[in-house]
Amino acid sequence: MNDIFEANLGNLQRIYSHYKTPTKTLIDMEDVINMCTNDSNINISDKDIHFAFGYCHMTVTNEERSWKNYLSLQLVEFLELIGRLAHARFKGASAEMS
């Protein structure tokens, strides 16, 4: 997995940066939905998008004060999101190819 991410890191960083603005430095759920539905057609359900977004976050140490960290993604979390979306999109594909 790491080899795939390293080989494509520049492109993934450009995608991540595309959804940022000068006033919004991290991407959020709305950006992820737009990326998966409007900006591309990866044929993935909203449920899978929401699960991938929820599961890709790092643990927040002080949730009472920093709960907003769960509403947006840092670059490393975005990379995990991409892996989770790929897994959801292609689950069972190896069985179909056999």
N, C-alpha and C positions, 0 to 999 in steps of 0.2 A: 504494500500500500504506500509506504513512504516513497518508494522509487517513482510511483505514478504521480504523487503529489509534488515531489521535487521537480520532475520533468515538466510539470504544468503550472508551477507556482506563479510564474509571471502572469500567465493568463488568468489564473484564479484571483490574483491580487487586483488585476484590472477589472474583473467582474465585481469584486467586492467594492472597489473604489467608485465604480459607476453609480452605486446607490447611495454614496455619501455626498454630503454638501458641506459648504463651509460652516454651517450652523448645526449640522447633524453628522457627527463623526463616526457613528456606528450604524449598522443596518438593523432594521426591526422586522417584525412579522409581516407587515404590509409589503415591505420590500421583497421578502422571500416569496410571498404569494405572487407578486407581480413578476418576479424572476421565473417562477415555475409555470405560470399560466399565460401571462400576457407577452412577456419578452422571449419566451421559448415554449415549445410544445413538447414537454417530456412525458405527457400522458401519465400523470400521477394524481392520486386522489387528494382532496383537501385534508382528509383525515391523516394520510401519510405525511403530508407537508407539516401539519401541526405536530404530529408525533416527533418527526425529525427535528423540528425547531425546539421542542421541549426537552428532548433528550441530549441535545448537543451542547448544553450549557455546562460550564465548569461550576463547581461548588462555590457558593458565595459565603464567605466566612461570617459576616454579620448581616444576616438576612433582614433583621429589623430596620437597619439603617440603609442597607444597600439592595433592597428588593428590586429596584429598577434595573439592576444588572440582568435580571431574567427577561427583560423586555427587548433587549438588543443583543447583537452578536459582535464579539471581537473577531479578528481575523482567524485566530486558531479555532474558535468555535464555528466560524463559517466553513472552515475546511472539514471539520467533523460533520457539519450539516450536509455538505456535498457528498461525503461518504455514505451517510445515512439515507440520503435521497437516492443515491445510486443503488444501494442495497434494496430499498423499497421498490424501486422501479424495475430492477432485474431479478428479484427473488424468484426462484424456480426456473430461471432461464437456462441454467446448465442442464437441468433435466430435460428441457425441451430440445436442446441441441444434440443430445445423445441419440 
